[in-house]
Structures are given as C-alpha cells and as structure tokens.
Amino acid sequence: MEYIYAALLLHKVGQPVNEDNIRNVIAATGAQVDDSKIKTLVASLSGVDIAKELENASVAVAAPAAASEAPKAEEPKEEKKAEESAAGLASLFG
C-alpha cells in the first residue's frame, strides 16, 4: 500500500511517478524498498491519467454514502409493523 501512497504523493506534488522517485519516497519513510513492487506499480501506471482516475474514484465513493441513507427510510415501516403487532395483541385481551 505504501507504494501506491508514494505514487499518489508524487502525483500530488507534480513530480514524475517513476521508479527512482517512488524508491526515494519509500526509502525516506524508513521502510524496506522492494524493487519488484516498484517496477510492477510503474508498469501498471504506464499510460494511466492519474488525475482522471482520482476524479472517477471520488464519484464512486459518493455512491455508497447515498446508499447508506436508504435504511433510514425503512425505519418507519418497522415502527409501523411494531404498532400493528401491538394492536393485534391488544385485541386478544380487549
């Protein structure tokens, strides 16, 4: 994960996302550098517009927030069922 963070950090500050820069960022943190992970990441990011991908990621993150509001709409139904159940029990002893 630190390799992706390094790439994002480099992108944020306007530096090229290349093997040397990622290696320097990882080494600066004191973590052990794995050259194979760096090469894989750089190869994976080749031709990718990071800014555009980050914009798309923001939209994808916003969607679950809207979905989390749906259970709130269901709460009145549950309360109504509880009231109906209570009314049904009252008729037994009524």
N, C-alpha and C positions, 0 to 999 in steps of 0.2 A: 504494500500500500504506500510505503514511503516513496517509492519510485514514481508513482502517479502524482503524489503530492509535489514531488520535486518538479515534475513536468508542468504541473499547473502553476507552481510558483514562478518558474522560468517564463511561462507564457504571460503571467500577470505583470511581471516587471519588464516585459518586452525583450527578453533575451532569447536567442535561438534554443529550441529544445533539441539538443544533440547529445551524443554520448559523453563528451567531455564535460559539458555543463551539468548534466544530471549526476555524473560521477562526483564533481566538485560539491554539489549541494548535499548529496548523501554523505560524503566524507566529512563535510563541515558539521553534520549532526552528530558525528561520532559513531555512526552505525557502520557495520561492515559492508563494503561495496561488493555486489555480485555482478560482474561484467556481463554474464549471460542474461540476467534480468534487464539490464540496461539496453543491451542490443535488441532484445525482444520488444521492449517498450518503444524504442526509437523506430524499429521496423513497423510496428503496429500503428504508430502515429504518422508514418510517411504518407503524405498526401491528404491528411485529415485537417480540416479547418477547425481548430480547437475552439475559437470564439463562437462559431456557428453551432458546434456540438454543445457548448455550455448553454447557449440560448435554448436549444431544444430540451436540454435537461431541466431547465427552470420550468418549462411548461409541463413536463412530465411530473415534476414534484408537486405542482399546484393541483393536479387532478386528484390525488389521494386525499388532499385536505377537503375538497368538496365532497368526496365520498364519505368522509368521516362525519359529515353533518346529517347524513341520511338516517342513522339510528335515532337521532333526536326526534325526527318526525314520527317514528314508530312508537315512541313512548306514550302518547295519548291513547293509542289503540290498546296498549297493555293496561293502562289505567281503566279504560272503558270496560275491558274484559273483567277486571277485578271488581268493578262496580256491579256488572251484570251477575257475576258469581255471587256476590254478597246479596243481591236482590233475590236470587234464586234460593239461597239458604234461608232468607227471612220468610219466604213463602212456606217453607216446610214447618216453621214454628208459628206462623201467623195466625 
